[in-house]
Amino acid sequence: LLDALAGDDMLAAERAAQQLAVVGTSAAVPRLIELFTATDTPRLAATALGGIGTRVATQALASALVDEELTARRNAAQIGLLYGGEQAIDTLMSTLRAPQVPARRHAAELLGYLSSPLALNALLRAAQGDAHPSVRQAAVWALSEIDSPRVRPALVGIAVRDPDPDVRAEAESTLQ
C-alpha cells in the first residue's frame, strides 16, 4: 500500500490512502510522515495519517499548521486532522499552546469544526487568555460550535471585556 501511495498511478494512490486510513497500523506512520513532508502532493499521506490517528501521526500533521499561508501541506494537514476526528483532539489542544500564532489559530479553527465538548476547557483558556487577538477570535468562533451551557456566559464576558474590538465583535456575532 505504501508503494502504491508513492507511485505515479493516482487512482491506485487514492485507493491505497483510503485503505491505509481504515486499516493502517502505526508501523506505516514513519513512511507516511516521510511522504507527507517530502512530496508536492501531501493530501493522500495526510488522509492516511489522520485515519490512523496515533499521537505521532496527528503531531506530524499539526506541525504543518504553522504555515500562515494556505500551502498544499497545511491544507492537507487540516484535511487529515479533520478526517482523524476525535483522535486529533488531544494534539490540537496541545497545539493551542504552541509558540507560533498561526499554529494556535489554525488549531482553534479545527477544534471548532470538530465541535467536540472535549475541547471546551482548552478553547475557553485560549479565548480568554491567549496573547494574540487572532487566536482569541478563532477560539471564540470555535466555542460557538460546541453545545455546552458554559459557552454562552463565557462569550458574553468576552463580548464585554476583551480588549480587542474584533474579538468582541466575534463574540457578539456568535451570541446572535
C-alpha positions as CSV (number, residue, x, y, z in Angstrom):
1,L,0.0,0.0,0.0
2,L,2.8,2.4,0.8
3,D,4.4,1.8,-2.6
4,A,1.1,2.4,-4.3
5,L,0.7,5.6,-2.3
6,A,4.1,6.9,-3.5
7,G,3.6,5.7,-7.1
8,D,2.5,7.6,-10.2
9,D,-0.9,6.0,-10.6
10,M,-3.2,8.5,-8.8
11,L,-6.2,6.2,-8.7
12,A,-4.1,3.4,-7.1
13,A,-2.6,6.0,-4.7
14,E,-6.1,7.3,-3.7
15,R,-7.2,3.7,-3.0
16,A,-4.1,3.0,-1.0
17,A,-4.6,6.1,1.1
18,Q,-8.2,5.1,1.8
19,Q,-7.2,1.6,2.8
20,L,-4.3,2.8,5.0
21,A,-6.7,5.3,6.7
22,V,-9.0,2.4,7.6
23,V,-6.7,-0.5,8.3
24,G,-3.3,1.2,8.6
25,T,-1.2,0.5,11.6
26,S,1.3,2.6,13.4
27,A,4.1,0.7,11.6
28,A,3.1,2.7,8.4
29,V,3.3,6.1,10.1
30,P,7.1,6.8,9.6
31,R,6.8,6.2,5.9
32,L,3.6,8.2,5.7
33,I,5.2,11.1,7.5
34,E,8.0,11.0,5.0
35,L,5.6,11.1,2.1
36,F,3.6,13.9,3.8
37,T,6.7,16.1,4.3
38,A,8.7,15.3,1.2
39,T,6.2,15.3,-1.7
40,D,4.4,18.0,-3.6
41,T,1.1,16.2,-3.1
42,P,0.8,15.5,0.6
43,R,-3.0,15.1,0.7
44,L,-3.1,11.3,0.4
45,A,-0.5,10.7,3.1
46,A,-2.3,13.2,5.3
47,T,-5.6,11.4,4.9
48,A,-3.9,8.1,5.9
49,L,-2.2,9.7,8.8
50,G,-5.4,11.2,10.0
51,G,-7.2,7.9,9.7
52,I,-4.5,6.0,11.6
53,G,-4.8,8.8,14.2
54,T,-1.9,7.9,16.5
55,R,-0.3,10.7,18.5
56,V,2.8,10.6,16.3
57,A,0.6,10.8,13.2
58,T,-1.5,13.7,14.4
59,Q,1.5,15.6,15.7
60,A,3.1,15.3,12.2
61,L,0.0,16.8,10.7
62,A,-0.2,19.5,13.3
63,S,3.4,20.6,12.6
64,A,2.1,22.0,9.2
65,L,-0.3,24.3,11.0
66,V,2.5,26.8,11.5
67,D,2.2,27.9,7.9
68,E,0.5,31.3,7.7
69,E,-0.3,30.9,4.0
70,L,-2.6,28.1,2.9
71,T,0.0,25.8,1.4
72,A,-0.7,22.4,0.0
73,R,0.9,20.9,3.1
74,R,-1.2,22.9,5.6
75,N,-4.4,22.3,3.6
76,A,-3.6,18.5,3.6
77,A,-2.8,18.6,7.3
78,Q,-6.1,20.3,8.1
79,I,-8.0,17.7,6.0
80,G,-6.1,14.9,7.7
81,L,-6.7,16.2,11.2
82,L,-10.4,16.6,10.4
83,Y,-10.5,13.1,9.0
84,G,-9.0,11.9,12.2
85,G,-11.8,13.5,14.2
86,E,-11.8,12.7,17.9
87,Q,-8.3,11.1,17.6
88,A,-6.9,14.5,16.7
89,I,-8.4,16.5,19.5
90,D,-5.6,16.0,22.1
91,T,-3.0,17.0,19.6
92,L,-5.0,20.1,18.5
93,M,-5.5,21.1,22.2
94,S,-1.7,20.8,22.7
95,T,-1.2,22.9,19.6
96,L,-3.3,25.7,21.2
97,R,-0.2,26.2,23.4
98,A,2.4,26.3,20.6
99,P,4.7,29.2,20.3
100,Q,3.6,30.1,16.8
101,V,0.5,32.2,16.4
102,P,-0.7,30.6,13.1
103,A,-0.5,27.1,14.6
104,R,-2.6,28.2,17.6
105,R,-5.2,29.9,15.4
106,H,-5.5,27.0,13.0
107,A,-5.8,24.6,15.9
108,A,-8.6,26.6,17.3
109,E,-10.4,26.7,14.0
110,L,-10.1,22.9,13.5
111,L,-11.4,22.3,17.0
112,G,-14.4,24.4,16.1
113,Y,-15.0,22.3,13.0
114,L,-14.8,19.1,15.2
115,S,-17.1,20.8,17.7
116,S,-16.2,18.3,20.5
117,P,-17.0,19.1,24.1
118,L,-13.6,17.5,24.9
119,A,-12.0,20.8,23.7
120,L,-14.2,23.1,25.7
121,N,-11.7,23.9,28.5
122,A,-8.8,24.4,26.2
123,L,-10.8,26.7,23.9
124,L,-12.1,28.7,26.9
125,R,-8.5,29.2,28.0
126,A,-7.5,30.3,24.5
127,A,-10.5,32.6,24.0
128,Q,-10.0,34.3,27.4
129,G,-6.2,34.3,27.7
130,D,-4.2,33.9,24.5
131,A,-1.9,36.9,24.0
132,H,-2.8,37.2,20.3
133,P,-6.2,38.6,19.2
134,S,-6.5,36.4,16.1
135,V,-6.2,33.3,18.3
136,R,-8.8,34.5,20.8
137,Q,-11.1,35.4,17.9
138,A,-10.7,31.9,16.4
139,A,-11.3,30.3,19.8
140,V,-14.4,32.4,20.3
141,W,-15.8,31.1,17.0
142,A,-14.8,27.5,17.9
143,L,-16.6,27.8,21.2
144,S,-19.8,28.8,19.4
145,E,-19.7,25.5,17.6
146,I,-19.7,23.5,20.9
147,D,-23.0,22.7,22.6
148,S,-22.4,23.4,26.2
149,P,-24.2,25.6,28.8
150,R,-20.8,27.0,29.7
151,V,-20.3,28.6,26.3
152,R,-22.8,31.4,26.3
153,P,-21.8,33.0,29.6
154,A,-18.1,32.9,28.5
155,L,-18.9,34.6,25.2
156,V,-21.0,37.3,27.0
157,G,-18.0,38.0,29.2
158,I,-15.6,38.1,26.2
159,A,-18.0,40.4,24.3
160,V,-17.9,42.9,27.1
161,R,-14.3,42.6,28.4
162,D,-11.9,41.6,25.6
163,P,-9.5,44.5,24.8
164,D,-9.6,43.8,21.1
165,P,-12.7,45.1,19.1
166,D,-12.5,42.2,16.5
167,V,-12.6,39.6,19.3
168,R,-15.5,41.4,21.0
169,A,-17.4,41.6,17.6
170,E,-16.8,37.9,17.0
171,A,-18.2,37.1,20.5
172,E,-21.2,39.4,19.9
173,S,-22.0,37.9,16.5
174,T,-21.8,34.3,17.8
175,L,-24.3,35.3,20.5
176,Q,-27.0,36.3,17.9
